[in-house]
Amino acid sequence: MEAQDVPAHRGSLSVSRWYPVGTVTAGLYSDPPLGQVVAPPPGMAARLCFSVEYRHGTEQLAVSLLRLGNLPPRFHGNVTLVQLRLLPDDRRSRQAKARGTGPDPEFNDVFIFQVSVARVPASTLSVCVLSTEQDGKRRAVGRILFPLEGELGQAGRVLWRDLETEEDTQCSDLGDVQISLCYSPALQRLSVVVLRARGLQPLTDAGVCVQVSLQIHTQVVKIKRSCEVTGGRDPCFSHRMTFKLRSRHLDEACLRFELLQPGGVHSEPEAILGVLVLGPFMYARGPQLQHWMDMLSTPQDTIKRWHGLGRPS
């Protein structure tokens, strides 16, 4: 079900001089609970309630976090964190902590992003919801990618958006591949693990392999490939490879993944079952860009994601 947009109305009164007209008892006019003001739309999906406003005079984007709704029961007793980043330029995420626990934790946080008018149409707000367990381990609850283009016409409106979880991700027509990335600034090394694929469309019963190319601008720097594995539509690779990549090239480099299946006879060319490109804004958008940015913002950490395969261009 598509998330609803709920208009937010906030009034204000400005008086230039002081007039002794009486007093107000604040307890008689207390605000209703946030859950009544911004009740979630019908449905059981985990959702985030927030608002966005672009201030043209100062070229600032204001993002207000309000509350979460319908968190899965396994997260009810944990501390909930939200990380925000404005793609493609932000490498450092901003973070908010929920006030309380339970299925519908609330926030009271406003974040300001400096972004020029010219950059707004090309910017996307990335919101990642995390659950912190008792041992300090963080688990991803879900994420939202919110393109700003065409969304800032009604300033300050309250928005509900469903969280996209790994389980919710639909297979593309060609299938998906699960990749983990890790970058070590000290070693100037990019580690890649091709974990597994699902929903492939193999042409024969022959095995499948993955070829990974490191590219800087238009130049292919290094090509590596996995062994052939069988498994039909859902092969498991668990193949690790490393690439030497200097930090100064991180905004210029990308990884191209090709899932290949050899022909029936040696003379036949390999069939390309699907392709994927991970990298900065120069090469990628959406989840593929987000995966790269998450890797850069958390060096030494392994970032694992599913990605849909595309057709070769």
C-alpha beads as a LAMMPS data file, in Angstrom:
LAMMPS data file: protein, C-alpha beads

313 atoms
312 bonds

1 atom types
1 bond types

-500.0 500.0 xlo xhi
-500.0 500.0 ylo yhi
-500.0 500.0 zlo zhi

Masses

1 110.0

Atoms # bond

1 1 1 0.000 0.000 0.000
2 1 1 1.377 3.404 -0.937
3 1 1 2.317 5.660 1.966
4 1 1 0.134 8.693 2.620
5 1 1 1.157 12.337 2.777
6 1 1 -0.452 14.138 5.731
7 1 1 -0.481 17.957 5.581
8 1 1 1.105 19.607 8.587
9 1 1 -0.342 22.933 9.747
10 1 1 1.543 25.063 12.233
11 1 1 0.326 28.503 13.176
12 1 1 2.220 31.380 14.788
13 1 1 1.330 34.760 16.289
14 1 1 3.624 37.770 16.304
15 1 1 2.900 40.755 18.573
16 1 1 5.096 43.847 18.250
17 1 1 4.206 45.299 21.663
18 1 1 3.341 43.822 25.060
19 1 1 -0.241 44.030 26.314
20 1 1 -1.261 42.775 29.814
21 1 1 -4.326 40.845 28.686
22 1 1 -4.086 37.982 31.170
23 1 1 -2.352 34.657 31.690
24 1 1 -2.622 31.185 30.184
25 1 1 -2.628 27.995 32.226
26 1 1 -0.359 25.740 30.158
27 1 1 -1.775 22.496 31.521
28 1 1 -5.183 23.263 30.012
29 1 1 -3.683 23.480 26.514
30 1 1 -1.104 20.713 26.449
31 1 1 -0.277 19.259 23.065
32 1 1 -1.927 15.942 22.177
33 1 1 0.378 12.923 21.974
34 1 1 2.491 12.763 18.846
35 1 1 0.853 9.445 17.942
36 1 1 -2.513 11.237 17.603
37 1 1 -1.126 14.120 15.551
38 1 1 0.744 11.937 13.076
39 1 1 -0.986 8.563 13.316
40 1 1 0.415 6.087 10.773
41 1 1 -1.680 5.161 7.744
42 1 1 -3.330 1.721 7.722
43 1 1 -1.144 -1.302 7.180
44 1 1 1.479 -3.362 8.976
45 1 1 4.640 -2.173 7.200
46 1 1 7.352 -0.505 9.292
47 1 1 7.233 3.200 8.455
48 1 1 9.082 6.435 9.195
49 1 1 7.344 9.770 9.717
50 1 1 9.371 12.862 8.818
51 1 1 9.134 16.227 7.110
52 1 1 11.373 18.099 4.686
53 1 1 11.614 21.803 3.912
54 1 1 13.987 23.672 1.601
55 1 1 14.925 27.209 2.654
56 1 1 15.824 29.083 -0.499
57 1 1 17.178 32.155 1.290
58 1 1 19.902 30.190 3.070
59 1 1 20.082 27.228 0.646
60 1 1 19.404 24.799 3.475
61 1 1 17.421 21.573 3.601
62 1 1 15.732 20.994 6.976
63 1 1 14.776 17.401 7.774
64 1 1 12.628 16.772 10.867
65 1 1 12.382 13.249 12.283
66 1 1 9.059 12.630 14.046
67 1 1 8.441 8.947 14.739
68 1 1 8.583 5.362 13.566
69 1 1 5.574 3.113 13.268
70 1 1 5.062 -0.667 13.294
71 1 1 8.579 -1.781 14.188
72 1 1 8.819 -5.598 14.132
73 1 1 8.447 -7.169 17.614
74 1 1 12.055 -8.369 17.726
75 1 1 13.195 -4.703 17.851
76 1 1 10.765 -3.439 20.515
77 1 1 13.204 -3.689 23.438
78 1 1 16.193 -2.218 21.603
79 1 1 17.494 1.309 21.203
80 1 1 16.574 2.640 17.758
81 1 1 18.955 4.850 15.771
82 1 1 18.397 6.698 12.516
83 1 1 21.269 7.705 10.235
84 1 1 20.750 10.356 7.560
85 1 1 22.909 11.245 4.599
86 1 1 22.323 13.511 1.611
87 1 1 23.554 11.721 -1.496
88 1 1 25.674 11.937 -3.513
89 1 1 27.909 14.385 -1.618
90 1 1 27.688 13.367 2.049
91 1 1 30.120 10.751 3.277
92 1 1 29.508 11.427 6.964
93 1 1 26.095 10.424 8.267
94 1 1 24.066 12.372 10.860
95 1 1 22.532 10.298 13.629
96 1 1 19.464 10.526 15.890
97 1 1 18.422 8.355 18.824
98 1 1 14.797 7.525 19.532
99 1 1 13.149 8.744 22.741
100 1 1 12.029 5.422 24.153
101 1 1 11.447 1.931 22.818
102 1 1 8.503 -0.146 21.672
103 1 1 6.727 -0.478 18.309
104 1 1 6.382 3.293 17.686
105 1 1 9.430 5.146 19.064
106 1 1 9.425 8.928 18.758
107 1 1 12.105 11.474 17.825
108 1 1 12.526 15.199 18.243
109 1 1 15.397 15.990 15.913
110 1 1 15.966 18.462 13.089
111 1 1 18.931 18.150 10.721
112 1 1 20.201 20.915 8.437
113 1 1 21.952 20.111 5.156
114 1 1 23.651 22.844 3.156
115 1 1 22.776 22.271 -0.506
116 1 1 22.570 24.756 -3.373
117 1 1 19.418 25.207 -5.433
118 1 1 21.210 23.767 -8.460
119 1 1 22.111 20.573 -6.564
120 1 1 18.651 19.874 -5.127
121 1 1 17.228 18.004 -8.185
122 1 1 20.227 15.652 -8.190
123 1 1 20.152 14.971 -4.421
124 1 1 18.606 12.039 -2.580
125 1 1 17.951 11.819 1.146
126 1 1 19.112 8.464 2.508
127 1 1 17.624 7.341 5.830
128 1 1 18.819 4.135 7.509
129 1 1 17.059 2.771 10.617
130 1 1 19.187 0.655 12.960
131 1 1 18.364 -1.352 16.088
132 1 1 21.031 -1.589 18.817
133 1 1 20.911 -4.766 20.877
134 1 1 22.029 -5.226 24.483
135 1 1 25.510 -6.335 23.405
136 1 1 25.932 -3.189 21.315
137 1 1 25.554 -4.962 17.984
138 1 1 23.585 -2.985 15.402
139 1 1 21.115 -4.569 13.029
140 1 1 19.525 -2.886 10.039
141 1 1 15.747 -2.467 10.321
142 1 1 15.308 -0.873 6.906
143 1 1 16.062 2.161 4.786
144 1 1 14.440 4.877 2.717
145 1 1 15.809 6.587 -0.378
146 1 1 13.928 9.862 -0.901
147 1 1 14.814 11.774 -4.127
148 1 1 14.311 15.510 -3.597
149 1 1 13.357 16.318 -7.166
150 1 1 9.671 17.229 -7.288
151 1 1 9.153 16.574 -3.562
152 1 1 9.677 20.027 -2.049
153 1 1 6.633 21.822 -3.428
154 1 1 4.753 21.743 -0.107
155 1 1 7.221 22.903 2.528
156 1 1 6.958 21.289 5.931
157 1 1 4.402 18.605 5.003
158 1 1 4.485 15.458 7.092
159 1 1 5.439 12.310 5.143
160 1 1 5.048 8.609 5.880
161 1 1 7.347 6.286 3.970
162 1 1 7.615 2.493 4.229
163 1 1 11.014 1.139 5.205
164 1 1 12.581 -1.035 2.543
165 1 1 14.061 -4.174 4.062
166 1 1 16.246 -6.819 2.501
167 1 1 13.382 -9.310 2.706
168 1 1 11.078 -6.899 0.845
169 1 1 13.443 -6.423 -2.083
170 1 1 11.920 -7.923 -5.205
171 1 1 14.041 -9.926 -7.595
172 1 1 14.702 -8.210 -10.870
173 1 1 13.738 -10.024 -14.042
174 1 1 17.332 -11.243 -14.345
175 1 1 17.855 -12.071 -10.660
176 1 1 19.825 -10.596 -7.748
177 1 1 23.375 -10.915 -6.451
178 1 1 24.581 -10.432 -2.873
179 1 1 27.823 -8.462 -2.521
180 1 1 29.888 -7.347 0.462
181 1 1 32.358 -4.454 0.288
182 1 1 35.071 -3.299 2.689
183 1 1 37.683 -0.575 2.203
184 1 1 40.870 -0.246 4.251
185 1 1 42.386 3.269 4.040
186 1 1 45.556 2.077 5.795
187 1 1 46.156 -0.700 3.263
188 1 1 44.623 1.203 0.311
189 1 1 42.713 -1.995 -0.402
190 1 1 39.169 -2.708 -1.554
191 1 1 37.871 -6.140 -0.541
192 1 1 34.940 -7.645 -2.434
193 1 1 33.047 -10.834 -1.640
194 1 1 30.543 -12.227 -4.119
195 1 1 28.339 -14.235 -1.777
196 1 1 25.455 -15.699 -3.730
197 1 1 22.822 -15.076 -6.370
198 1 1 19.108 -15.783 -6.582
199 1 1 16.522 -15.901 -9.311
200 1 1 19.012 -16.152 -12.196
201 1 1 17.892 -17.107 -15.682
202 1 1 20.579 -19.588 -16.795
203 1 1 20.517 -20.700 -20.403
204 1 1 21.869 -24.219 -19.747
205 1 1 22.749 -26.501 -16.829
206 1 1 26.375 -25.406 -17.005
207 1 1 28.021 -23.542 -14.141
208 1 1 28.025 -19.778 -13.617
209 1 1 30.901 -17.465 -12.678
210 1 1 31.239 -13.804 -11.744
211 1 1 33.692 -11.439 -13.402
212 1 1 34.546 -8.251 -11.487
213 1 1 36.235 -5.269 -13.158
214 1 1 37.769 -2.305 -11.331
215 1 1 37.426 0.785 -13.473
216 1 1 38.790 4.331 -13.007
217 1 1 37.049 6.768 -15.337
218 1 1 36.975 4.888 -18.639
219 1 1 40.037 2.731 -17.973
220 1 1 39.676 -0.853 -16.762
221 1 1 42.455 -1.272 -14.187
222 1 1 41.991 -4.879 -13.096
223 1 1 39.739 -7.848 -13.929
224 1 1 39.167 -10.831 -11.651
225 1 1 36.726 -13.699 -11.782
226 1 1 35.393 -16.461 -9.581
227 1 1 35.372 -20.181 -10.237
228 1 1 32.377 -21.671 -12.003
229 1 1 29.738 -22.979 -9.625
230 1 1 26.524 -24.865 -10.177
231 1 1 23.276 -24.346 -8.340
232 1 1 20.759 -23.564 -11.018
233 1 1 18.921 -20.306 -10.382
234 1 1 20.406 -19.775 -6.888
235 1 1 24.169 -20.451 -6.952
236 1 1 26.427 -19.839 -3.951
237 1 1 29.859 -18.335 -4.719
238 1 1 31.394 -17.083 -1.439
239 1 1 34.322 -15.837 -3.505
240 1 1 36.615 -13.127 -2.100
241 1 1 38.855 -10.866 -4.158
242 1 1 40.882 -7.738 -3.380
243 1 1 41.848 -4.700 -5.434
244 1 1 44.549 -2.131 -4.792
245 1 1 42.819 1.258 -4.834
246 1 1 44.258 4.526 -3.548
247 1 1 41.992 6.771 -1.486
248 1 1 42.248 9.617 -3.974
249 1 1 40.565 7.431 -6.604
250 1 1 37.516 6.464 -4.519
251 1 1 35.346 9.148 -6.148
252 1 1 36.517 8.133 -9.628
253 1 1 36.392 4.338 -9.450
254 1 1 33.635 1.750 -9.811
255 1 1 33.166 -2.009 -9.774
256 1 1 31.400 -3.786 -12.618
257 1 1 30.029 -7.278 -11.940
258 1 1 29.094 -9.629 -14.787
259 1 1 27.445 -12.994 -14.204
260 1 1 28.648 -15.247 -16.982
261 1 1 27.707 -18.693 -18.246
262 1 1 29.984 -20.507 -20.721
263 1 1 28.585 -21.693 -24.034
264 1 1 27.769 -25.297 -24.868
265 1 1 31.026 -25.686 -26.793
266 1 1 34.376 -23.964 -26.337
267 1 1 34.002 -21.954 -29.524
268 1 1 30.821 -20.245 -28.303
269 1 1 31.124 -16.940 -26.410
270 1 1 30.048 -16.717 -22.792
271 1 1 26.503 -15.559 -22.146
272 1 1 26.061 -12.537 -19.876
273 1 1 23.194 -13.301 -17.475
274 1 1 23.228 -9.869 -15.864
275 1 1 25.405 -6.914 -14.864
276 1 1 25.770 -4.657 -11.836
277 1 1 27.760 -1.474 -11.246
278 1 1 28.644 -0.215 -7.764
279 1 1 30.316 3.144 -7.354
280 1 1 29.970 6.874 -6.684
281 1 1 27.480 9.248 -8.303
282 1 1 29.474 9.290 -11.535
283 1 1 28.467 5.666 -12.166
284 1 1 25.564 4.631 -9.922
285 1 1 22.284 5.716 -8.374
286 1 1 19.905 4.405 -5.708
287 1 1 20.933 1.303 -3.709
288 1 1 24.098 0.824 -5.772
289 1 1 25.306 4.334 -4.905
290 1 1 24.175 3.909 -1.282
291 1 1 26.215 0.705 -0.907
292 1 1 29.364 2.494 -2.093
293 1 1 28.782 5.489 0.189
294 1 1 28.116 3.247 3.200
295 1 1 31.438 1.518 2.541
296 1 1 33.280 4.840 2.435
297 1 1 31.645 6.193 5.593
298 1 1 32.492 3.092 7.681
299 1 1 36.065 2.071 6.768
300 1 1 37.150 -1.388 7.920
301 1 1 33.482 -2.485 8.233
302 1 1 32.018 -5.058 5.861
303 1 1 28.847 -3.768 4.168
304 1 1 26.632 -6.480 2.674
305 1 1 23.718 -5.824 0.280
306 1 1 21.488 -7.511 -2.316
307 1 1 21.339 -5.853 -5.744
308 1 1 19.170 -6.474 -8.764
309 1 1 20.962 -7.349 -11.987
310 1 1 20.561 -5.264 -15.111
311 1 1 20.932 -5.982 -18.781
312 1 1 24.309 -5.376 -20.465
313 1 1 24.457 -2.045 -22.264

Bonds

1 1 1 2
2 1 2 3
3 1 3 4
4 1 4 5
5 1 5 6
6 1 6 7
7 1 7 8
8 1 8 9
9 1 9 10
10 1 10 11
11 1 11 12
12 1 12 13
13 1 13 14
14 1 14 15
15 1 15 16
16 1 16 17
17 1 17 18
18 1 18 19
19 1 19 20
20 1 20 21
21 1 21 22
22 1 22 23
23 1 23 24
24 1 24 25
25 1 25 26
26 1 26 27
27 1 27 28
28 1 28 29
29 1 29 30
30 1 30 31
31 1 31 32
32 1 32 33
33 1 33 34
34 1 34 35
35 1 35 36
36 1 36 37
37 1 37 38
38 1 38 39
39 1 39 40
40 1 40 41
41 1 41 42
42 1 42 43
43 1 43 44
44 1 44 45
45 1 45 46
46 1 46 47
47 1 47 48
48 1 48 49
49 1 49 50
50 1 50 51
51 1 51 52
52 1 52 53
53 1 53 54
54 1 54 55
55 1 55 56
56 1 56 57
57 1 57 58
58 1 58 59
59 1 59 60
60 1 60 61
61 1 61 62
62 1 62 63
63 1 63 64
64 1 64 65
65 1 65 66
66 1 66 67
67 1 67 68
68 1 68 69
69 1 69 70
70 1 70 71
71 1 71 72
72 1 72 73
73 1 73 74
74 1 74 75
75 1 75 76
76 1 76 77
77 1 77 78
78 1 78 79
79 1 79 80
80 1 80 81
81 1 81 82
82 1 82 83
83 1 83 84
84 1 84 85
85 1 85 86
86 1 86 87
87 1 87 88
88 1 88 89
89 1 89 90
90 1 90 91
91 1 91 92
92 1 92 93
93 1 93 94
94 1 94 95
95 1 95 96
96 1 96 97
97 1 97 98
98 1 98 99
99 1 99 100
100 1 100 101
101 1 101 102
102 1 102 103
103 1 103 104
104 1 104 105
105 1 105 106
106 1 106 107
107 1 107 108
108 1 108 109
109 1 109 110
110 1 110 111
111 1 111 112
112 1 112 113
113 1 113 114
114 1 114 115
115 1 115 116
116 1 116 117
117 1 117 118
118 1 118 119
119 1 119 120
120 1 120 121
121 1 121 122
122 1 122 123
123 1 123 124
124 1 124 125
125 1 125 126
126 1 126 127
127 1 127 128
128 1 128 129
129 1 129 130
130 1 130 131
131 1 131 132
132 1 132 133
133 1 133 134
134 1 134 135
135 1 135 136
136 1 136 137
137 1 137 138
138 1 138 139
139 1 139 140
140 1 140 141
141 1 141 142
142 1 142 143
143 1 143 144
144 1 144 145
145 1 145 146
146 1 146 147
147 1 147 148
148 1 148 149
149 1 149 150
150 1 150 151
151 1 151 152
152 1 152 153
153 1 153 154
154 1 154 155
155 1 155 156
156 1 156 157
157 1 157 158
158 1 158 159
159 1 159 160
160 1 160 161
161 1 161 162
162 1 162 163
163 1 163 164
164 1 164 165
165 1 165 166
166 1 166 167
167 1 167 168
168 1 168 169
169 1 169 170
170 1 170 171
171 1 171 172
172 1 172 173
173 1 173 174
174 1 174 175
175 1 175 176
176 1 176 177
177 1 177 178
178 1 178 179
179 1 179 180
180 1 180 181
181 1 181 182
182 1 182 183
183 1 183 184
184 1 184 185
185 1 185 186
186 1 186 187
187 1 187 188
188 1 188 189
189 1 189 190
190 1 190 191
191 1 191 192
192 1 192 193
193 1 193 194
194 1 194 195
195 1 195 196
196 1 196 197
197 1 197 198
198 1 198 199
199 1 199 200
200 1 200 201
201 1 201 202
202 1 202 203
203 1 203 204
204 1 204 205
205 1 205 206
206 1 206 207
207 1 207 208
208 1 208 209
209 1 209 210
210 1 210 211
211 1 211 212
212 1 212 213
213 1 213 214
214 1 214 215
215 1 215 216
216 1 216 217
217 1 217 218
218 1 218 219
219 1 219 220
220 1 220 221
221 1 221 222
222 1 222 223
223 1 223 224
224 1 224 225
225 1 225 226
226 1 226 227
227 1 227 228
228 1 228 229
229 1 229 230
230 1 230 231
231 1 231 232
232 1 232 233
233 1 233 234
234 1 234 235
235 1 235 236
236 1 236 237
237 1 237 238
238 1 238 239
239 1 239 240
240 1 240 241
241 1 241 242
242 1 242 243
243 1 243 244
244 1 244 245
245 1 245 246
246 1 246 247
247 1 247 248
248 1 248 249
249 1 249 250
250 1 250 251
251 1 251 252
252 1 252 253
253 1 253 254
254 1 254 255
255 1 255 256
256 1 256 257
257 1 257 258
258 1 258 259
259 1 259 260
260 1 260 261
261 1 261 262
262 1 262 263
263 1 263 264
264 1 264 265
265 1 265 266
266 1 266 267
267 1 267 268
268 1 268 269
269 1 269 270
270 1 270 271
271 1 271 272
272 1 272 273
273 1 273 274
274 1 274 275
275 1 275 276
276 1 276 277
277 1 277 278
278 1 278 279
279 1 279 280
280 1 280 281
281 1 281 282
282 1 282 283
283 1 283 284
284 1 284 285
285 1 285 286
286 1 286 287
287 1 287 288
288 1 288 289
289 1 289 290
290 1 290 291
291 1 291 292
292 1 292 293
293 1 293 294
294 1 294 295
295 1 295 296
296 1 296 297
297 1 297 298
298 1 298 299
299 1 299 300
300 1 300 301
301 1 301 302
302 1 302 303
303 1 303 304
304 1 304 305
305 1 305 306
306 1 306 307
307 1 307 308
308 1 308 309
309 1 309 310
310 1 310 311
311 1 311 312
312 1 312 313
